[in-house]
Amino acid sequence: MHKVVVDRSHAVVSLTAHGYFGEAALRAAATDLHRAIRSLGDYAGKHVTLYDMLGLTVVPPAVLDGFARYFTDPAMAALWARRVAMVTRSPLVSLQMERVASLRPTMRLFADRPRAMAWLLADQARLRTTSQPTAASG
């Protein structure tokens, strides 16, 4: 299961994943995430993304590979965030995500959401696209 939330006032897209996250869940989450990023209009690509994986215990290798492809596929470059924070406390998920993080210098792993958000917003002036956050979930 997953939930995608857009905070338009800060141009933050966050995806929270929990439970078992197989290939079908990855496809569904990617669809919702891409829709949310595109909803930012001109701010797509200028946004930051938070992946909250506190509810995951392990990510199957095929899902990890699909997740990693997103961050290296030039066809997806218009949807890449300026900064990406991944939040997990699982040693195994952290180890797996370190592999993904090594692909992008603007990606960091965190053990808690507040520190991740602080890092994401540290260099960002507040973007005032609208005062209404939107949400999509699957």
N, C-alpha and C positions, 0 to 999 in steps of 0.2 A: 504494500500500500504506500501511497505517497500523497503529498499535498504541495502545491505550488502557490506561493503568495508573492504579489508584486507590491512593493512600497514605492509608489511613483514619486513621492516627495524627495526620496534619496536615491532613486534609480537602483533599487535593490531587488533582485529576484532571489527568492529562497525556495529551495526544494527540501522537504523533510521526507525521509524514507524510513520505513520501519517494517518489521516482520521479514518474511522471506522475500528476497528481491531477485527473481529469476529474469530470464530474457524477455518474457512477456511484460513483466513489470517495468523493465528498463525501457522498452518501446513505448509503453503508455506514459511513463514519466517524461521521456524525451519529447514526445508529442506535446504534452502540456507545458513543459519548460520552454520549448521553442515558440509555442503560441504566446506565452507570457512575455518572452523577450521581444518578439515582434510587436506586441501591443505597446511597447515603449516608443515606437515610431523612430524619430531621429535620435533617440537616446540609446537605441539598441547598439551594442558594441561599446558604449560609453558607460554602461551599467556595471555593477558588481554582483557576484552571485555567491550565495551561501548554500552549501550542501550540508544539511544536518543529518548525519548518519548515526546518531546516538542510539537509535532503535534497531540497528543492524548488528548481527554478530559475525557474519561471514558473507563475503560476496563471491559467488561462483566465478571461476576463471573466465568463462565466456562472457559474463556480464562485465567483469573488469576490463576485458579486451574491448568490448563495445563502448564502454565509458571512456577508455583511453583514446579510442579512435576519434571520438567527438573533438578532443582537444588537439588533434593533429591533422584532421581532414580540412584541407583548404576550402572545400565547398561550404564548410560550416563557419568560416572565419568571420562572417558578418554578425554571427550570433555570439562570438566569444566575448566574455566579460573582460573588463580592464583588470580586475582582481577577482580571484576565486579563493574562498575559504571553505575548507572541509572540516567538519566537526565530528569527532569520534573519540570514544574512550577505549574502544576495543583494540588490544594490541595487534590482533590479526588483521582487522580492517585497516588500522593505521599502517601496518607494513604493506598491505596491498595498495593503499592509496598513495603511499610514498612513491611507488612506481609511477603512478599517474602524475603526481606532483612534479616528478623529475622532468616531465615533458614540457612544463611551462614555468618560467621563472616568476610569474605573477600569481602563483598558486601556493597556499600554505595550509598546513594541518594544525588544528587546534583541539584541545580537550574540552573546551566549553564555548558555548554560543556567545556570551558577552565579549570575550576576548577576540573572537573571530569577527564580530560586528565592529568592534573598535578598530581593528586592523583594516577591515574593508573600507571604512569611512574616513580613515585617518588623513588621506590626501584629497578627499573629495569635497568640493564646495557643494552646498545643498542645491540640488537640481529641482526647480519648481515646475514640474510638468503638469501636476494637478494635485489637489489635496486629498483625493479619494484613492486609497489603495484598492486593488482588486484581488480576487482570489479565484483559483481554479483548482480542483482536486480530482483525484481518481482513485 
